[in-house]
Amino acid sequence: MDAGGAGRNAGCGIGVRDAGWRGTDQCRTVRAITDRVGVDPVPVPVDAPQLQLPVDAAMQDAAEYARRFGVPLDVALHRMRAQAATIPVTDALRREFADRLAGIAVEHDPAYRIVVLLTGTDPVADRVVDAGGMSVPLVFRTGAAATLDRILGQIRAFQAAIRAALPHPPASVRISGRVRLS
C-alpha cells in the first residue's frame, strides 16, 4: 500500500486531512512509527467536524460581514473589533439613560455607528468613542413613545392575548425545575 493508504480519505491514513502530506517525509515518518508500534491508523470521515481556531472564525465572520455590507475585509475586521469593544459602552449607556432608553442599535450602513433612541424631547449631544482601532459615533435620537422597559412590560402583561390572536403561536418554554414545552 502507498504512503497515503489506498482508499483512505486522510493524507497519511492517520486522521489528518490531506494537507499536502501524501508522499512527504512527514507522512513516511508517521507511517513508519505507526507500523513499528503496531497501530493501524484510523481514517477520519470526510464529514467529521473540524476544530476552527478563533482567528479562523474571526476571518470567516469578517469575510461574511464584508460581503454583506460591501466593505473591504480590513474595514470589516475593524468594525467587528469595534462592536466587541463597545459592549461596555452600550452597557454604560443603558445605565445612564435607564429612565429614557427605548433602544440601542448598531447601524452598519450608510456608516458604522451606534444609535441610541430615547423618550422625551430633551436633546443629548452626539458622542464619539474609540473602540477597536476606530472612532465610533454615538448618535442620540429622541421622541420615542415608550421606554424599552415599558414595551417589554406590556408584552409580558398581554402575552396570553397576543398568543391567542396568532393563528399558530410559537411554543414557549417555562423553566420550573425542568424545561417543558407548553
C-alpha positions, 0 to 999 in steps of 0.5 A, a space after each residue: 500500500 502507498 504512503 497515503 493508504 489506498 482508499 483512505 480519505 486522510 493524507 497519511 491514513 492517520 486522521 489528518 486531512 490531506 494537507 499536502 502530506 501524501 508522499 512527504 517525509 512527514 507522512 513516511 515518518 508517521 507511517 513508519 512509527 505507526 507500523 513499528 508500534 503496531 497501530 493501524 491508523 484510523 481514517 477520519 470521515 470526510 464529514 467529521 467536524 473540524 476544530 476552527 481556531 478563533 482567528 479562523 472564525 474571526 476571518 470567516 465572520 469578517 469575510 461574511 460581514 464584508 460581503 454583506 455590507 460591501 466593505 473591504 475585509 480590513 474595514 470589516 475586521 475593524 468594525 467587528 473589533 469595534 462592536 466587541 469593544 463597545 459592549 461596555 459602552 452600550 452597557 454604560 449607556 443603558 445605565 445612564 439613560 435607564 429612565 429614557 432608553 427605548 433602544 440601542 442599535 448598531 447601524 452598519 450602513 450608510 456608516 458604522 455607528 451606534 444609535 441610541 433612541 430615547 423618550 422625551 424631547 430633551 436633546 443629548 449631544 452626539 458622542 464619539 468613542 474609540 473602540 477597536 482601532 476606530 472612532 465610533 459615533 454615538 448618535 442620540 435620537 429622541 421622541 420615542 413613545 415608550 421606554 424599552 422597559 415599558 414595551 417589554 412590560 406590556 408584552 409580558 402583561 398581554 402575552 396570553 392575548 397576543 398568543 391567542 390572536 396568532 393563528 399558530 403561536 410559537 411554543 414557549 418554554 417555562 423553566 420550573 425545575 425542568 424545561 417543558 414545552 407548553 
